[in-house]
Amino acid sequence: GMDLEFPVRQTDADRLLHLREIELEREAGDHSYGRKAYMAYVTEGLGNLLEWDEIMMFQRKNGSFFNCPSTTAATLVNHYNDKALQYLNCLVSKFGSAVPTVYPLNIYCQLSWVDALEKMGISQYFVSEIKSILDTTYVSWLERDEEIMLDITTCAMAFR
């Protein structure tokens, strides 16, 4: 619909569209929260096949969808939202034209750092830094911060 040209044979494009249809048919009978979250996460390329009002329940406080710029942009294209636009503008002003695939990752990165130091056996040299990270993480945990609670890996590391 945008008159874009791709160096791909029509049979290849037809195959991709067929695979998309198979996936959509497989998911069609499932009306669970998990399915809705999955469909919201893979919004790119689904266009008007989704109920955009339902997708909005997955918007985070920072305006993003799953802290994912591409999912947020796809949602914004199909369903305008000021908070989503602010999130994307913030990323572009911070990172320029090369934004990260997921943002923010502050707590995850810090906990990964602590985990790596412990696995290397050198955590005793970073006691004050680790204590500061864990204290901050604990406060975020008590506040049920989305950055911890909505990401299983971050939640598991924070719990540990």
C-alpha positions as CSV (number, residue, x, y, z in Angstrom):
1,G,0.0,0.0,0.0
2,M,3.0,2.3,0.4
3,D,4.4,1.5,-3.1
4,L,7.7,0.2,-1.6
5,E,9.8,-2.0,-3.8
6,F,11.7,-5.0,-2.3
7,P,14.1,-7.2,-4.2
8,V,12.0,-10.3,-3.3
9,R,10.2,-12.6,-5.7
10,Q,6.4,-12.6,-5.5
11,T,6.4,-16.3,-4.5
12,D,8.6,-15.5,-1.5
13,A,6.2,-12.7,-0.4
14,D,3.2,-15.0,-0.9
15,R,4.9,-17.6,1.2
16,L,5.5,-15.1,4.1
17,L,1.9,-13.9,3.9
18,H,0.7,-17.6,3.9
19,L,2.8,-18.3,7.1
20,R,1.3,-15.2,8.7
21,E,-2.2,-16.4,7.9
22,I,-1.4,-19.9,9.4
23,E,-0.2,-18.2,12.6
24,L,-3.3,-16.0,12.8
25,E,-5.6,-19.0,12.3
26,R,-3.8,-20.9,15.0
27,E,-4.2,-18.0,17.4
28,A,-7.8,-17.2,16.5
29,G,-9.4,-19.7,18.8
30,D,-7.4,-18.6,21.9
31,H,-8.9,-15.6,23.7
32,S,-6.6,-15.7,26.7
33,Y,-4.7,-12.8,28.2
34,G,-1.5,-14.4,27.0
35,R,-2.7,-14.5,23.4
36,K,-3.7,-10.9,23.6
37,A,-0.3,-10.0,25.0
38,Y,1.5,-12.0,22.3
39,M,-0.6,-10.3,19.5
40,A,0.1,-6.9,21.0
41,Y,3.8,-7.6,21.0
42,V,3.9,-8.7,17.4
43,T,1.8,-5.7,16.2
44,E,4.2,-4.9,13.4
45,G,2.8,-6.2,10.1
46,L,-0.6,-6.9,11.5
47,G,-2.2,-3.5,10.7
48,N,-6.0,-3.6,10.9
49,L,-6.1,-7.3,11.8
50,L,-5.9,-6.3,15.5
51,E,-8.4,-4.7,17.9
52,W,-6.3,-1.6,18.7
53,D,-8.4,-0.6,21.7
54,E,-7.5,-4.0,23.3
55,I,-3.8,-3.5,22.6
56,M,-3.9,-0.3,24.6
57,M,-4.2,-2.2,27.9
58,F,-0.5,-3.2,27.4
59,Q,0.7,0.3,27.4
60,R,3.2,1.0,30.2
61,K,3.4,4.1,32.3
62,N,6.3,5.4,30.2
63,G,4.1,5.3,27.1
64,S,5.7,2.3,25.5
65,F,4.3,-1.1,24.7
66,F,6.6,-3.8,26.3
67,N,9.4,-1.2,26.5
68,C,9.8,-1.9,22.8
69,P,10.3,1.0,20.4
70,S,9.2,-1.0,17.3
71,T,6.1,-2.3,18.9
72,T,5.3,1.1,20.2
73,A,5.8,2.7,16.7
74,A,3.6,0.1,15.1
75,T,0.9,0.7,17.6
76,L,1.2,4.5,17.2
77,V,0.9,4.2,13.4
78,N,-2.4,2.3,13.7
79,H,-3.8,3.9,16.9
80,Y,-2.5,7.4,17.7
81,N,-1.6,7.9,21.3
82,D,0.2,11.0,22.9
83,K,2.1,8.9,25.5
84,A,3.4,6.5,22.8
85,L,4.6,9.5,20.7
86,Q,6.3,11.1,23.7
87,Y,8.1,7.8,24.5
88,L,9.4,7.5,20.9
89,N,10.3,11.2,20.7
90,C,12.3,10.8,24.0
91,L,14.2,7.8,22.5
92,V,15.0,9.7,19.3
93,S,16.2,12.7,21.2
94,K,18.3,10.5,23.5
95,F,19.8,8.1,20.9
96,G,19.3,9.7,17.5
97,S,18.2,7.5,14.6
98,A,19.6,4.3,16.2
99,V,17.4,3.5,19.1
100,P,17.8,0.3,21.2
101,T,15.5,-2.6,20.6
102,V,14.3,-2.4,24.2
103,Y,14.3,0.6,26.5
104,P,14.6,1.1,29.4
105,L,16.8,-1.7,30.7
106,N,18.2,0.0,33.7
107,I,17.3,-2.5,36.4
108,Y,17.9,-5.5,34.1
109,C,21.4,-4.2,33.2
110,Q,22.3,-3.4,36.8
111,L,21.1,-6.8,38.1
112,S,23.0,-8.6,35.2
113,W,26.1,-6.7,36.3
114,V,25.7,-7.9,39.9
115,D,25.1,-11.4,38.7
116,A,28.2,-11.4,36.5
117,L,30.4,-10.1,39.3
118,E,29.1,-12.8,41.7
119,K,29.7,-15.5,39.1
120,M,33.2,-14.3,38.5
121,G,33.8,-14.4,42.2
122,I,34.9,-10.8,42.5
123,S,31.7,-9.3,44.0
124,Q,33.6,-8.6,47.3
125,Y,35.4,-5.7,45.5
126,F,32.2,-4.0,44.6
127,V,30.2,-4.3,47.9
128,S,29.1,-0.6,48.1
129,E,28.1,-0.5,44.4
130,I,26.1,-3.8,44.7
131,K,24.4,-2.6,47.9
132,S,23.3,0.6,46.1
133,I,21.9,-1.4,43.2
134,L,20.1,-3.9,45.4
135,D,18.7,-1.1,47.6
136,T,17.3,0.7,44.6
137,T,15.9,-2.5,43.2
138,Y,14.2,-3.3,46.5
139,V,12.5,0.0,46.5
140,S,11.3,-0.5,42.9
141,W,10.2,-4.0,43.9
142,L,8.1,-2.7,46.8
143,E,6.5,-0.1,44.4
144,R,5.8,-3.0,41.9
145,D,7.7,-1.1,39.2
146,E,6.8,-2.2,35.7
147,E,10.4,-2.6,34.7
148,I,10.7,-5.4,37.2
149,M,7.2,-6.9,37.3
150,L,6.5,-7.1,33.6
151,D,9.8,-8.8,32.6
152,I,10.3,-12.4,33.8
153,T,14.1,-12.3,33.7
154,T,14.3,-9.0,35.6
155,C,11.7,-10.2,38.1
156,A,13.6,-13.4,38.7
157,M,17.0,-11.6,39.2
158,A,15.4,-9.0,41.5
159,F,13.8,-11.8,43.5
160,R,17.1,-13.6,43.7
